[in-house]
Amino acid sequence: MQDYLQGNIDDTNDSLGRFEEMNFVNKEFYFDVHQIENMFDHYLDKNQIAMADQILSVGIKQHPDALSLQIKQAIILTEQGEYDKALTILHKGIRFETNSIEIYMTLAWLYLKKGDIKSALSAFNFVLNNAVEDREQCLFDMAYNLNGDGFYIQTIEILEKNIHSYINNKNLLFELAFAYDKEEIIEKGIEAYIKLLDLDPFYENSWYNLGILYSKTEEFEDAIKAYDYALAIDPYHPESVFNKGNALAHLDQFDKALDLYLDYCSLTGINVLSLQYIGECWEQINNPIMAIRFYELALTQSVIHPDVWYGLGTSNMNLLKFDIATDAFLKAIALFPENPDYWLALAKCYFETKNYPNSLDSIKKSIDLEPDNTLAWIELFQLKSLISDRFNAIRFIEKALINFPSVGAVAYIAAHIYLTIGKDADLAFAYFKIGFKNQPEDYDLILAEFPDLLKVAAIKKFTSKKR
């Protein structure tokens, strides 16, 4: 087999040399059909469409009845967007060879390029029903092309029906796992990658993709193990380095994540996202000066990344540089005005500089964008209480309950107000339960901010059962 393959390669290289000589001396040399096919495939694989088209023109001129060359002509026309001409050639070919698997596979691929998935699937089904010796390879070609054009559901449907016959085919398992990943069918994707890795534990891209899926399910420790296996196979796999850093950051291991982001930069060069993440790590380990240095370095690469401006703002706010922070938050908002976190951070800056009207407007904007942000509601209530002696808390919460009846944060604030101002412990408990029903993840935040709620026996008993 090895001798045959080497001979085939040598023959193709010899043909390519003769073809280039033909162009140089401006004479036409003869090539048999097999040589034309090999040269065409060589140029097409290298995406040298013009050269592939040229050698095919020579081949069709010398072998006008060669169906294999006509099929390749249809491929070239499809690559050039000449779908109708390509279809004409393929349908003509079908009249001569009604059961040609190659024609129907090319036809299916052409329909995919047109976006005609119904016709493509019809051609694929013909192949599956008629292919015998090459059925496994045809199945892979189908999955590969369907995935390549974004038809992931169709890949899943075809492979789930057929993969049981080729359960040890690594390529088919990879395409199936990839389609599951794209369709967010995470658990099945994980299962498929594990099966694939049982067959080939040295497939680093499968370990990497498995890590991505574990990250999506927030199983970050398993994700890190998967990235470690990928890096054991290929220590210079930059995506594994970067995403392992992300997983560590999600586990609050920011010092380790920082080292990995720096390693990633050494492998790929600096870019805005990696510099931003490095800045965030420095910020999380309480070094705002270093954070600012990397945020500013990121901005030398691009000024249109709002999260970088936001990080620059929060770091300067930590250094009590509120004017610089305000300017950074305003730049972030100019780029992404629909982000509630930017508005809330801006509100805090305005508050610290005693610009209460702008602080109030910014908090309201944040709440409009994210009504269930409990922290924003707490700050809105406290700010209104601070800036106006005539603030009527009961009227405020009644209006909020009307406008945001299903927001747990509002119910929590109502519990505090009805207890401390309304002096109604039963009503406070009733609203606390409503808040817990709608936003159970925030009750600890409310109790930390308003510990008087725990003086209500019913609330204390209720929360003790939830811990």
C-alpha positions as CSV (number, residue, x, y, z in Angstrom):
1,M,0.0,0.0,0.0
2,Q,2.8,2.4,0.9
3,D,4.6,1.8,-2.4
4,Y,1.3,2.4,-4.2
5,L,0.6,5.7,-2.4
6,Q,4.2,6.9,-3.0
7,G,3.9,6.0,-6.7
8,N,0.6,7.9,-6.9
9,I,2.2,11.0,-5.3
10,D,5.3,10.8,-7.6
11,D,3.0,10.5,-10.6
12,T,1.0,13.6,-9.6
13,N,4.2,15.6,-8.9
14,D,5.5,14.6,-12.4
15,S,2.2,15.6,-14.0
16,L,2.3,19.0,-12.1
17,G,5.8,19.6,-13.4
18,R,4.8,18.9,-16.9
19,F,1.7,21.1,-16.6
20,E,3.8,24.0,-15.3
21,E,6.3,23.4,-18.2
22,M,3.4,23.4,-20.6
23,N,2.3,26.8,-19.4
24,F,5.9,28.1,-19.6
25,V,6.5,27.0,-23.2
26,N,3.0,27.8,-24.2
27,K,2.3,24.4,-25.7
28,E,-0.3,21.8,-24.8
29,F,0.8,18.4,-23.5
30,Y,-1.3,15.3,-23.2
31,F,-2.5,14.0,-19.8
32,D,-4.7,11.0,-19.2
33,V,-8.0,11.4,-17.2
34,H,-6.4,10.0,-14.0
35,Q,-3.6,12.6,-14.2
36,I,-6.1,15.4,-14.8
37,E,-8.1,14.3,-11.8
38,N,-5.1,14.2,-9.5
39,M,-3.9,17.6,-10.6
40,F,-7.4,19.1,-10.2
41,D,-7.7,17.7,-6.7
42,H,-4.2,19.1,-5.8
43,Y,-5.1,22.6,-6.8
44,L,-8.5,22.5,-5.4
45,D,-7.2,21.3,-2.0
46,K,-4.8,24.3,-2.0
47,N,-7.8,26.6,-3.0
48,Q,-6.0,27.5,-6.2
49,I,-9.3,27.7,-8.1
50,A,-7.9,29.3,-11.2
51,M,-5.3,26.6,-11.7
52,A,-7.8,23.9,-11.0
53,D,-10.1,25.5,-13.6
54,Q,-7.2,25.7,-16.1
55,I,-6.1,22.1,-15.9
56,L,-9.8,21.0,-16.0
57,S,-10.2,22.9,-19.3
58,V,-7.3,21.0,-20.7
59,G,-8.7,17.7,-19.5
60,I,-12.2,18.3,-20.9
61,K,-10.7,19.4,-24.2
62,Q,-8.7,16.2,-24.4
63,H,-11.4,13.9,-22.9
64,P,-14.8,15.4,-23.7
65,D,-16.7,12.3,-22.7
66,A,-15.1,11.7,-19.3
67,L,-17.9,11.9,-16.8
68,S,-15.5,12.3,-13.9
69,L,-14.1,15.5,-15.4
70,Q,-17.6,16.8,-16.1
71,I,-18.4,16.3,-12.4
72,K,-15.3,18.2,-11.5
73,Q,-16.4,20.9,-13.9
74,A,-19.7,21.1,-11.9
75,I,-17.6,21.5,-8.7
76,I,-15.7,24.5,-10.2
77,L,-18.9,26.1,-11.4
78,T,-20.4,25.7,-7.9
79,E,-17.4,27.3,-6.3
80,Q,-17.9,30.2,-8.7
81,G,-21.6,30.5,-7.9
82,E,-22.7,29.2,-11.3
83,Y,-25.3,26.8,-9.8
84,D,-27.6,26.5,-12.7
85,K,-24.8,25.6,-15.1
86,A,-23.4,23.1,-12.6
87,L,-26.9,21.5,-12.2
88,T,-27.2,21.2,-16.0
89,I,-24.0,19.2,-16.1
90,L,-24.9,16.9,-13.2
91,H,-28.4,16.2,-14.5
92,K,-27.0,15.4,-17.9
93,G,-24.5,13.0,-16.2
94,I,-27.4,11.3,-14.3
95,R,-29.0,10.4,-17.6
96,F,-25.9,8.5,-18.6
97,E,-25.2,7.0,-15.1
98,T,-28.4,6.8,-13.2
99,N,-26.9,5.3,-10.1
100,S,-23.6,7.3,-9.8
101,I,-22.9,7.9,-6.1
102,E,-20.3,10.5,-7.1
103,I,-22.8,12.6,-9.0
104,Y,-25.4,12.5,-6.3
105,M,-22.8,13.4,-3.6
106,T,-21.8,16.4,-5.8
107,L,-25.4,17.3,-6.4
108,A,-26.1,17.2,-2.6
109,W,-23.0,19.5,-2.0
110,L,-24.2,21.9,-4.7
111,Y,-27.7,22.1,-3.1
112,L,-26.1,22.8,0.3
113,K,-24.2,25.7,-1.3
114,K,-27.5,27.0,-2.6
115,G,-29.1,26.7,0.8
116,D,-31.6,24.2,-0.6
117,I,-31.4,21.7,2.3
118,K,-34.5,19.8,1.2
119,S,-33.0,18.9,-2.2
120,A,-29.6,18.2,-0.6
121,L,-31.1,15.7,1.8
122,S,-32.9,14.0,-1.0
123,A,-29.6,13.5,-2.8
124,F,-28.0,12.3,0.4
125,N,-30.7,9.8,1.0
126,F,-30.2,8.4,-2.5
127,V,-26.5,7.9,-1.6
128,L,-27.3,6.2,1.7
129,N,-29.8,3.9,0.0
130,N,-27.5,3.0,-2.9
131,A,-23.9,3.2,-1.6
132,V,-22.4,-0.1,-0.7
133,E,-18.6,-0.2,-0.6
134,D,-18.1,3.5,0.2
135,R,-21.1,4.1,2.4
136,E,-19.1,4.9,5.5
137,Q,-17.0,7.5,3.7
138,C,-20.1,8.9,2.1
139,L,-21.7,9.2,5.5
140,F,-18.7,11.2,6.8
141,D,-18.7,13.4,3.7
142,M,-22.4,14.2,4.3
143,A,-21.8,15.1,8.0
144,Y,-18.7,17.1,7.2
145,N,-20.5,19.2,4.6
146,L,-23.7,19.6,6.5
147,N,-21.8,20.8,9.6
148,G,-19.6,23.0,7.3
149,D,-22.7,24.8,6.1
150,G,-24.4,25.0,9.5
151,F,-27.0,22.3,9.1
152,Y,-26.3,20.7,12.5
153,I,-29.7,19.3,13.2
154,Q,-29.6,17.4,9.9
155,T,-26.2,16.1,10.7
156,I,-27.5,14.8,14.0
157,E,-30.6,13.2,12.4
158,I,-28.5,11.4,9.8
159,L,-25.8,10.2,12.1
160,E,-28.1,9.1,14.9
161,K,-29.8,6.8,12.4
162,N,-26.6,5.4,10.9
163,I,-23.7,5.7,13.3
164,H,-24.5,2.4,15.1
165,S,-23.1,0.6,12.0
166,Y,-19.8,2.5,12.3
167,I,-19.5,3.1,16.1
168,N,-15.7,2.9,16.0
169,N,-15.4,5.6,13.3
170,K,-13.6,8.5,15.0
171,N,-14.5,11.0,12.2
172,L,-18.2,10.3,12.4
173,L,-18.1,10.6,16.2
174,F,-16.3,13.9,16.0
175,E,-18.9,15.3,13.5
176,L,-21.7,14.1,15.7
177,A,-20.2,15.6,18.9
178,F,-19.5,18.8,17.0
179,A,-23.1,19.1,15.9
180,Y,-24.4,18.4,19.4
181,D,-22.1,21.2,20.6
182,K,-23.4,23.7,18.1
183,E,-27.0,22.8,18.9
184,E,-26.3,23.1,22.7
185,I,-27.2,19.5,23.2
186,I,-24.4,19.4,25.8
187,E,-24.8,16.1,27.6
188,K,-25.0,14.1,24.3
189,G,-22.0,16.1,23.1
190,I,-20.0,15.1,26.1
191,E,-21.0,11.5,25.7
192,A,-19.9,11.5,22.1
193,Y,-16.5,13.1,22.8
194,I,-15.9,10.6,25.6
195,K,-16.7,7.7,23.2
196,L,-14.3,9.2,20.7
197,L,-11.6,9.6,23.3
198,D,-12.0,6.0,24.4
199,L,-11.1,5.1,20.8
200,D,-8.3,7.7,20.5
201,P,-7.1,9.3,23.8
202,F,-4.5,11.3,21.9
203,Y,-6.9,13.4,19.9
204,E,-6.2,16.8,21.4
205,N,-9.0,18.7,19.7
206,S,-11.5,16.3,21.2
207,W,-10.1,17.0,24.7
208,Y,-10.3,20.7,23.9
209,N,-13.9,20.5,22.7
210,L,-14.8,18.4,25.7
211,G,-13.4,21.0,27.9
212,I,-15.6,23.6,26.2
213,L,-18.7,21.6,26.8
214,Y,-17.8,21.0,30.5
215,S,-17.4,24.8,30.8
216,K,-20.8,25.4,29.3
217,T,-22.3,23.2,32.0
218,E,-20.1,25.0,34.6
219,E,-18.2,21.8,35.4
220,F,-15.0,23.8,35.5
221,E,-12.9,21.3,37.3
222,D,-13.7,18.6,34.7
223,A,-13.0,21.3,32.0
224,I,-9.6,22.0,33.4
225,K,-8.8,18.2,33.4
226,A,-9.8,18.0,29.7
227,Y,-7.7,21.1,28.8
228,D,-4.8,19.5,30.7
229,Y,-5.0,16.3,28.6
230,A,-5.1,18.5,25.4
231,L,-2.0,20.3,26.6
232,A,-0.2,17.1,27.6
233,I,-0.6,16.0,23.9
234,D,0.2,19.4,22.5
235,P,1.8,21.9,25.0
236,Y,1.5,24.6,22.3
237,H,-2.3,24.4,21.9
238,P,-3.1,28.1,22.6
239,E,-6.9,27.7,22.7
240,S,-6.6,25.1,25.5
241,V,-4.3,27.5,27.4
242,F,-6.7,30.3,27.1
243,N,-9.8,28.4,28.0
244,K,-8.1,26.7,30.9
245,G,-7.5,30.2,32.1
246,N,-11.2,31.0,31.8
247,A,-12.1,27.9,33.8
248,L,-9.7,28.8,36.5
249,A,-11.1,32.4,36.6
250,H,-14.6,31.0,37.1
251,L,-13.3,29.1,40.1
252,D,-11.8,32.4,41.4
253,Q,-8.3,31.1,41.0
254,F,-7.2,34.4,39.4
255,D,-3.5,34.1,40.1
256,K,-3.3,30.8,38.1
257,A,-5.6,32.2,35.4
258,L,-3.3,35.2,35.1
259,D,-0.3,33.0,34.4
260,L,-2.2,31.1,31.6
261,Y,-3.4,34.3,29.9
262,L,0.2,35.5,29.9
263,D,1.3,32.2,28.4
264,Y,-1.4,32.6,25.8
265,C,0.0,36.0,24.8
266,S,3.5,34.4,24.5
267,L,2.1,31.8,22.1
268,T,-0.1,34.0,20.0
269,G,0.9,37.6,20.6
270,I,-1.2,40.2,22.4
271,N,-4.8,40.9,21.6
272,V,-7.5,42.9,23.2
273,L,-9.4,40.0,24.8
274,S,-6.4,38.4,26.4
275,L,-5.2,41.8,27.7
276,Q,-8.7,42.5,29.1
277,Y,-8.7,39.2,30.9
278,I,-5.3,39.8,32.3
279,G,-6.5,43.2,33.6
280,E,-9.6,41.5,35.2
281,C,-7.3,39.0,37.0
282,W,-5.1,41.8,38.4
283,E,-8.3,43.6,39.5
284,Q,-9.7,40.5,41.2
285,I,-6.4,40.0,43.1
286,N,-6.6,43.6,44.4
287,N,-4.0,45.2,42.2
288,P,-5.9,47.9,40.4
289,I,-2.7,49.7,39.3
290,M,-1.6,46.6,37.3
291,A,-5.1,46.1,36.1
292,I,-5.2,49.7,34.7
293,R,-1.8,49.1,33.0
294,F,-3.3,46.2,31.0
295,Y,-6.6,47.8,30.3
296,E,-4.8,50.8,28.8
297,L,-2.5,48.4,26.8
298,A,-5.7,46.8,25.5
299,L,-7.0,50.2,24.4
300,T,-3.9,50.8,22.4
301,Q,-5.0,47.8,20.3
302,S,-8.6,48.9,20.0
303,V,-10.8,51.5,21.6
304,I,-14.1,49.9,20.6
305,H,-14.3,47.3,23.3
306,P,-16.7,48.4,26.0
307,D,-15.7,45.8,28.6
308,V,-12.2,47.2,28.6
309,W,-13.5,50.7,29.3
310,Y,-15.7,49.2,32.0
311,G,-12.7,47.5,33.6
312,L,-10.7,50.7,33.4
313,G,-13.6,52.4,35.2
314,T,-13.9,49.9,38.0
315,S,-10.2,49.8,38.6
316,N,-10.0,53.6,38.8
317,M,-13.0,53.6,41.1
318,N,-11.2,51.2,43.4
319,L,-8.4,53.9,43.6
320,L,-11.1,56.5,44.3
321,K,-10.3,58.2,41.0
322,F,-14.0,58.9,40.3
323,D,-13.6,61.5,37.6
324,I,-11.4,59.1,35.5
325,A,-13.8,56.2,36.3
326,T,-16.8,58.3,35.2
327,D,-15.2,59.1,31.9
328,A,-14.4,55.4,31.3
329,F,-18.0,54.3,32.1
330,L,-19.4,56.9,29.8
331,K,-17.2,55.6,27.0
332,A,-18.3,52.0,27.7
333,I,-22.0,53.1,27.6
334,A,-21.5,55.0,24.3
335,L,-20.3,51.7,22.8
336,F,-22.9,49.5,24.5
337,P,-25.8,51.5,26.1
338,E,-27.9,48.4,26.8
339,N,-25.6,47.0,29.5
340,P,-27.1,47.5,33.0
341,D,-23.8,46.9,34.8
342,Y,-22.3,50.0,33.1
343,W,-25.1,52.2,34.2
344,L,-25.0,50.9,37.8
345,A,-21.3,51.5,38.0
346,L,-21.8,55.0,36.6
347,A,-24.4,55.6,39.2
348,K,-21.9,54.7,41.9
349,C,-19.4,57.2,40.5
350,Y,-21.9,60.0,40.4
351,F,-23.0,59.2,44.0
352,E,-19.4,59.3,45.2
353,T,-19.0,62.8,43.6
354,K,-22.3,63.8,45.1
355,N,-23.9,64.2,41.7
356,Y,-27.2,62.7,43.0
357,P,-29.5,63.6,40.1
358,N,-27.3,61.8,37.5
359,S,-26.8,58.9,40.0
360,L,-30.5,58.5,40.3
361,D,-31.0,58.6,36.5
362,S,-28.3,56.1,36.0
363,I,-29.7,53.6,38.5
364,K,-33.2,54.0,36.9
365,K,-31.7,53.2,33.5
366,S,-29.9,50.2,34.9
367,I,-33.2,48.9,36.4
368,D,-35.0,49.5,33.1
369,L,-32.5,47.3,31.4
370,E,-32.4,44.6,34.2
371,P,-35.5,44.9,36.4
372,D,-34.6,41.9,38.6
373,N,-31.2,43.4,39.8
374,T,-31.7,43.3,43.5
375,L,-28.5,45.4,44.2
376,A,-29.8,48.2,41.9
377,W,-33.1,48.3,43.7
378,I,-31.4,48.5,47.1
379,E,-29.2,51.4,45.8
380,L,-32.3,53.1,44.3
381,F,-34.2,52.9,47.6
382,Q,-31.2,54.0,49.7
383,L,-30.4,56.9,47.3
384,K,-34.0,58.2,47.3
385,S,-34.0,58.0,51.1
386,L,-30.8,59.9,51.3
387,I,-31.5,62.8,48.9
388,S,-35.0,63.7,49.9
389,D,-36.4,64.4,53.4
390,R,-39.9,64.1,51.9
391,F,-39.3,60.7,50.4
392,N,-42.4,58.5,51.0
393,A,-41.1,54.9,51.0
394,I,-44.6,53.4,51.2
395,R,-45.7,55.3,48.1
396,F,-42.5,54.4,46.3
397,I,-42.9,50.7,46.9
398,E,-46.6,50.6,46.0
399,K,-45.8,52.2,42.7
400,A,-42.9,49.7,42.1
401,L,-45.1,46.8,43.0
402,I,-47.6,47.9,40.4
403,N,-45.0,48.5,37.7
404,F,-42.9,45.4,38.5
405,P,-45.3,42.8,40.0
406,S,-43.2,39.7,39.2
407,V,-39.8,41.1,40.2
408,G,-38.5,39.4,43.3
409,A,-36.1,42.3,44.1
410,V,-39.1,44.7,44.5
411,A,-40.9,42.3,46.8
412,Y,-37.8,42.0,49.0
413,I,-37.5,45.8,49.3
414,A,-41.3,45.8,50.1
415,A,-40.6,43.4,52.9
416,H,-38.1,45.8,54.4
417,I,-40.2,48.8,54.0
418,Y,-43.4,47.3,55.4
419,L,-41.5,46.0,58.4
420,T,-39.5,49.1,59.3
421,I,-41.9,51.8,58.1
422,G,-45.3,50.1,58.0
423,K,-44.6,48.1,61.2
424,D,-46.4,45.1,59.7
425,A,-44.4,42.0,60.2
426,D,-47.0,39.7,58.6
427,L,-47.0,41.8,55.4
428,A,-43.2,41.9,55.5
429,F,-43.1,38.1,55.7
430,A,-45.7,37.8,52.8
431,Y,-43.6,39.9,50.5
432,F,-40.4,38.2,51.6
433,K,-41.9,34.9,50.5
434,I,-42.9,36.4,47.1
435,G,-39.3,37.7,46.7
436,F,-37.9,34.3,47.5
437,K,-40.3,32.6,45.1
438,N,-39.2,34.8,42.2
439,Q,-35.5,35.3,43.1
440,P,-34.4,32.7,45.6
441,E,-30.7,33.4,44.9
442,D,-30.9,36.9,46.3
443,Y,-32.3,36.4,49.8
444,D,-28.9,36.3,51.4
445,L,-28.1,39.7,49.8
446,I,-31.3,41.2,51.2
447,L,-30.7,39.8,54.7
448,A,-27.1,41.2,54.7
449,E,-28.4,44.6,53.7
450,F,-31.5,44.6,55.9
451,P,-30.7,42.4,58.9
452,D,-33.8,43.6,60.8
453,L,-35.8,41.2,58.6
454,L,-34.4,38.4,60.7
455,K,-36.1,39.8,63.8
456,V,-39.4,38.6,62.2
457,A,-39.7,35.1,63.6
458,A,-41.5,33.8,60.6
459,I,-38.8,35.0,58.2
460,K,-36.0,33.6,60.4
461,K,-37.7,30.2,60.5
462,F,-38.4,30.3,56.8
463,T,-34.8,31.1,55.8
464,S,-33.3,28.6,58.3
465,K,-35.0,25.9,56.3
466,K,-33.6,27.1,53.0
467,R,-29.9,27.1,54.0
